[in-house]
Amino acid sequence: MNTDLSKALFIAGCASLLMAVSVPAAESQATAPLALKLPAHTLKGTPQDLPKGPNVEPLSDVAPTPIQVPKDVKNVAAGKTVTSSVNPFQGELKQLTDGNKEPVDDDAVEFKKGTHWVQVDLGQPFAIHAIAMWHDHRYIQAIRDVILQVSDDPEFKTGVTTLYNNDTDNTSGLGIGTDREYFELEFGRVVPAKGIKVRYVRGYTRGSNQSALNCWQEIEVYALPAK
């Protein structure tokens, strides 16, 4: 057989094989906008003394554009075990993964002042694509030092990845953040995770512009099984 013809047939065969392999992979990674079950609208009036500046997002009642995630993601945090750096003085830790996040006192879990964390144990590693947080949208306020980290180490001493950090002056001692503060509304805050494979999710806070106390309402982790 002609050498040039042999090369052409070989290249064509390789291309066909690559197409056959790549098409199912592309289909398995089909994405869709992340659909959240949002709580009721934050009903409190807008305070007059909201923080402003380059490190604070402008207040907006328009829902943010949903991020794209694989179509088959599930909230793998639902019903999972939650621990914390200090015990809450109002509410129970299990409320952070119970699906209830309405702007009412019964859905708020409150902790003492200072920098403190809550942590969700997913039970096994998952490929995480998005994490949604609601701290306290009973009031329109900016939560301080919102730091979201993931790891396979339950003590967060090794293999820690920071997904979000708006502590721009390193007050909490976990590094200087480059994200901006935002105002708590019913939309929560959704943080992309790009498929990182980990078991534990930890979120820090240090009060808000309205209160030195810490508060959480819900954490949702949208993921796929880790392969």
Sequence and secondary structure as in RCSB ss.txt:
>XXXX:A:sequence
MNTDLSKALFIAGCASLLMAVSVPAAESQATAPLALKLPAHTLKGTPQDLPKGPNVEPLSDVAPTPIQVPKDVKN
VAAGKTVTSSVNPFQGELKQLTDGNKEPVDDDAVEFKKGTHWVQVDLGQPFAIHAIAMWHDHRYIQAIRDVILQV
SDDPEFKTGVTTLYNNDTDNTSGLGIGTDREYFELEFGRVVPAKGIKVRYVRGYTRGSNQSALNCWQEIEVYALP
AK
>XXXX:A:secstr
  HHHHHHHHHHHHHHHHHHHHHHHHHHT EEE          S   S    STTB     S     EEETT EE
TTTT EEEESS  SBS GGGGGSS   SSGGG EEE SSSEEEEEEEEEEEEEEEEEEE  TTS  BBSS EEEE
ESSTTSSSS EEEEE  TT TTSS    S B B  TT EEEEEEEEEEEEEEEEE  BSS SSEEE EEEEEEEE
  
